[in-house]
Amino acid sequence: MAAQPPSYKTLASLSRMNLLYQLQSRGTMTVNDLAEAAGLHPNTAREHLDRLINDGFVTCAPEPRDSKGRPKMLYSAASGVSAELGSIRARKIAAAQERAEQLRRMLPLLSAGQPALAGCTGPAARRQLDALDDHLDQAGFDASVAANGEQVNLHDCPYSEMVKDHPEVCGVHYRLIQGVLEQADGPLRAVGLNIINAPHLCVIDVVATAVATGDTKPLNTRDLRRT
């Protein structure tokens, strides 16, 4: 059996998913506050946070202060566009694009036949799709662009056992998908997650910013169930 990619192993931990959920929901937190919210020992929380930081899902910075002494470290869910030279998220986007270009050179007819998402075929949208496809592949999803060009279908969720008792995991990963598209810097935005038939099919609604209204669809977990 082939080894699972690093991102899959990182996100397959319920404790790490819970830490991400707390940061996405509450904003910047100290390790002690995070550990208490997630029900973990601070040392255990630090170990999980280090893994999330190394994979680009969490950022860490010292607390600004004027007084002497060791400042507290503040943790945040990675969001927005990281313009920092050599940042983990920027490197992941570049690596995804390089892998996609190599695949297109190897399989030109296959890549040419892929549907365009949200009607965008320019280089910026392609860069975003390369980044999204790479992220989903690294996370263990089988994904495809819907025929209508407005959705991404996620098949056979690799985290289905986790989601069974913790549906908030879906929201955590949805926000990660939004972050990937933002970091890749193009016109596409994820505006809705619909749980159609968990764990077999979930659908991400995607629009181009030229037609986005700011009114995004909420996470729909009404049909969250095992079949």
C-alpha positions as CSV (number, residue, x, y, z in Angstrom):
1,M,0.0,0.0,0.0
2,A,1.4,3.4,-1.0
3,A,2.2,5.8,1.9
4,Q,-0.2,8.6,2.5
5,P,1.0,12.1,1.6
6,P,2.1,14.4,4.5
7,S,-1.0,16.7,4.4
8,Y,-3.2,13.6,4.7
9,K,-1.4,12.5,7.8
10,T,-1.5,15.9,9.3
11,L,-5.2,16.4,8.7
12,A,-6.1,12.8,9.7
13,S,-5.6,13.6,13.4
14,L,-8.8,14.6,15.2
15,S,-6.7,16.6,17.7
16,R,-5.1,18.6,15.0
17,M,-8.4,19.2,13.3
18,N,-9.9,20.3,16.6
19,L,-7.0,22.8,17.1
20,L,-7.6,24.2,13.6
21,Y,-11.3,24.4,14.3
22,Q,-10.7,26.4,17.5
23,L,-8.3,28.8,15.7
24,Q,-10.7,29.3,12.7
25,S,-13.6,29.9,15.1
26,R,-12.0,32.0,17.8
27,G,-9.1,33.7,16.1
28,T,-5.6,34.1,17.5
29,M,-4.9,32.2,20.7
30,T,-2.1,31.2,23.1
31,V,-1.1,27.6,23.4
32,N,-2.6,27.4,26.9
33,D,-6.0,28.8,25.8
34,L,-5.9,26.4,22.8
35,A,-5.1,23.4,24.9
36,E,-7.9,24.2,27.3
37,A,-10.4,24.7,24.4
38,A,-9.3,21.5,22.7
39,G,-9.1,19.4,25.9
40,L,-5.3,18.7,25.5
41,H,-2.2,19.0,27.6
42,P,-0.3,22.1,26.6
43,N,2.8,20.0,25.6
44,T,0.6,17.8,23.4
45,A,-1.0,20.9,21.9
46,R,2.4,22.3,21.0
47,E,3.4,19.1,19.3
48,H,0.3,19.1,17.2
49,L,0.7,22.8,16.4
50,D,4.2,22.3,15.3
51,R,2.9,19.8,12.8
52,L,0.2,22.2,11.6
53,I,2.8,25.0,11.2
54,N,5.2,22.8,9.3
55,D,2.5,22.0,6.8
56,G,1.4,25.6,6.4
57,F,-2.0,25.4,8.1
58,V,-1.2,27.5,11.2
59,T,1.1,30.5,11.8
60,C,2.8,31.5,14.9
61,A,4.3,34.9,16.1
62,P,5.4,36.4,19.4
63,E,3.0,38.6,21.3
64,P,3.9,42.3,20.8
65,R,5.0,43.8,24.1
66,D,7.1,46.6,25.4
67,S,8.1,45.1,28.7
68,K,11.1,42.7,29.2
69,G,10.7,39.0,29.5
70,R,9.9,36.2,27.1
71,P,6.7,37.0,25.1
72,K,3.9,34.6,24.7
73,M,3.6,32.9,21.3
74,L,0.3,33.5,19.5
75,Y,-1.2,31.0,17.1
76,S,-3.5,31.7,14.2
77,A,-5.1,29.7,11.4
78,A,-3.3,30.5,8.2
79,S,-5.6,32.8,6.1
80,G,-5.4,35.5,3.4
81,V,-2.4,35.7,1.1
82,S,1.1,35.1,2.5
83,A,3.5,37.4,0.6
84,E,6.4,36.5,2.9
85,L,9.4,35.3,0.8
86,G,9.8,31.6,1.0
87,S,6.7,31.1,3.1
88,I,5.4,27.5,3.3
89,R,2.1,28.3,1.6
90,A,3.8,30.2,-1.2
91,R,6.2,27.2,-1.7
92,K,3.3,24.8,-1.8
93,I,1.5,26.8,-4.5
94,A,4.7,27.0,-6.6
95,A,5.3,23.2,-6.2
96,A,1.7,22.4,-7.2
97,Q,2.0,24.5,-10.3
98,E,5.3,22.8,-11.2
99,R,3.8,19.3,-10.8
100,A,0.8,20.3,-12.8
101,E,2.9,21.6,-15.7
102,Q,5.0,18.4,-15.7
103,L,1.7,16.4,-15.9
104,R,0.4,18.5,-18.7
105,R,3.6,17.9,-20.7
106,M,3.3,14.2,-20.1
107,L,-0.4,14.0,-20.8
108,P,-1.3,16.9,-23.1
109,L,-4.5,15.4,-24.5
110,L,-5.8,14.5,-21.1
111,S,-5.2,18.0,-19.6
112,A,-6.7,19.7,-22.7
113,G,-9.9,17.8,-22.2
114,Q,-10.5,18.8,-18.6
115,P,-13.5,21.2,-18.1
116,A,-12.9,24.8,-17.1
117,L,-14.1,25.8,-13.7
118,A,-16.4,28.8,-13.5
119,G,-15.7,29.7,-17.1
120,C,-12.1,30.8,-16.3
121,T,-9.4,29.6,-18.5
122,G,-6.7,32.2,-18.0
123,P,-3.3,31.5,-16.3
124,A,-4.4,32.9,-12.9
125,A,-7.4,30.5,-12.8
126,R,-5.3,27.6,-14.0
127,R,-2.8,28.3,-11.2
128,Q,-5.6,28.2,-8.7
129,L,-6.9,25.0,-10.1
130,D,-3.5,23.5,-10.0
131,A,-3.1,24.5,-6.3
132,L,-6.6,23.2,-5.4
133,D,-6.1,19.9,-7.2
134,D,-2.7,19.4,-5.5
135,H,-4.2,20.2,-2.1
136,L,-7.1,17.8,-2.5
137,D,-4.8,15.1,-3.8
138,Q,-2.4,15.6,-0.8
139,A,-5.4,15.6,1.5
140,G,-6.5,12.3,0.1
141,F,-9.6,13.3,-1.8
142,D,-10.7,12.1,-5.2
143,A,-11.9,15.4,-6.9
144,S,-13.3,16.4,-10.2
145,V,-14.7,19.5,-11.9
146,A,-18.5,19.2,-12.5
147,A,-19.8,19.4,-16.0
148,N,-21.5,22.8,-15.3
149,G,-18.1,24.3,-14.6
150,E,-19.3,25.9,-11.3
151,Q,-18.6,23.1,-8.8
152,V,-15.9,20.8,-7.6
153,N,-17.1,17.3,-6.7
154,L,-15.3,15.6,-3.8
155,H,-15.7,11.8,-3.8
156,D,-15.1,9.3,-1.0
157,C,-14.0,11.5,1.8
158,P,-10.9,10.1,3.4
159,Y,-11.9,11.5,6.8
160,S,-15.4,9.9,6.8
161,E,-14.9,8.1,10.1
162,M,-13.9,11.3,11.8
163,V,-16.7,13.3,10.2
164,K,-19.3,10.7,11.5
165,D,-19.0,12.1,15.1
166,H,-17.4,15.4,14.3
167,P,-19.2,17.2,11.4
168,E,-17.3,20.4,12.1
169,V,-14.3,18.8,10.4
170,C,-16.1,19.5,7.1
171,G,-16.1,23.2,7.9
172,V,-12.5,23.2,8.8
173,H,-11.5,21.6,5.5
174,Y,-13.8,23.9,3.6
175,R,-11.9,26.9,5.0
176,L,-8.6,25.3,4.0
177,I,-9.9,25.1,0.5
178,Q,-10.9,28.7,0.5
179,G,-7.4,29.6,1.8
180,V,-5.7,27.6,-1.0
181,L,-7.6,29.5,-3.7
182,E,-6.9,32.8,-2.0
183,Q,-3.1,32.1,-1.7
184,A,-2.9,31.0,-5.4
185,D,-4.1,34.6,-6.2
186,G,-6.7,34.4,-9.0
187,P,-10.3,35.1,-9.8
188,L,-11.8,31.9,-8.3
189,R,-13.4,31.7,-4.8
190,A,-15.1,28.9,-3.0
191,V,-18.5,30.2,-1.8
192,G,-20.3,27.1,-0.5
193,L,-20.0,23.5,0.7
194,N,-22.9,21.1,0.3
195,I,-22.8,17.7,1.9
196,I,-24.8,15.7,-0.6
197,N,-24.2,12.1,0.4
198,A,-21.5,11.8,3.0
199,P,-18.9,10.3,2.7
200,H,-19.4,9.6,-1.0
201,L,-20.1,13.0,-2.4
202,C,-19.6,16.6,-1.3
203,V,-19.8,19.6,-3.6
204,I,-17.8,22.9,-3.5
205,D,-19.5,25.8,-5.2
206,V,-17.0,28.0,-7.0
207,V,-17.4,31.4,-8.6
208,A,-15.2,34.0,-10.3
209,T,-14.8,37.2,-8.4
210,A,-16.2,39.2,-11.3
211,V,-19.6,37.6,-10.6
212,A,-19.3,37.1,-6.8
213,T,-21.7,39.1,-4.8
214,G,-20.3,38.5,-1.4
215,D,-23.4,36.5,-0.4
216,T,-21.9,33.1,0.2
217,K,-23.8,29.9,0.8
218,P,-23.6,28.4,4.3
219,L,-22.2,25.0,5.1
220,N,-25.1,22.6,4.5
221,T,-24.9,19.6,6.9
222,R,-28.5,18.7,6.8
223,D,-27.7,15.6,4.7
224,L,-24.6,14.6,6.7
225,R,-25.0,10.9,7.1
226,R,-23.3,7.6,6.4
227,T,-24.7,5.4,3.7
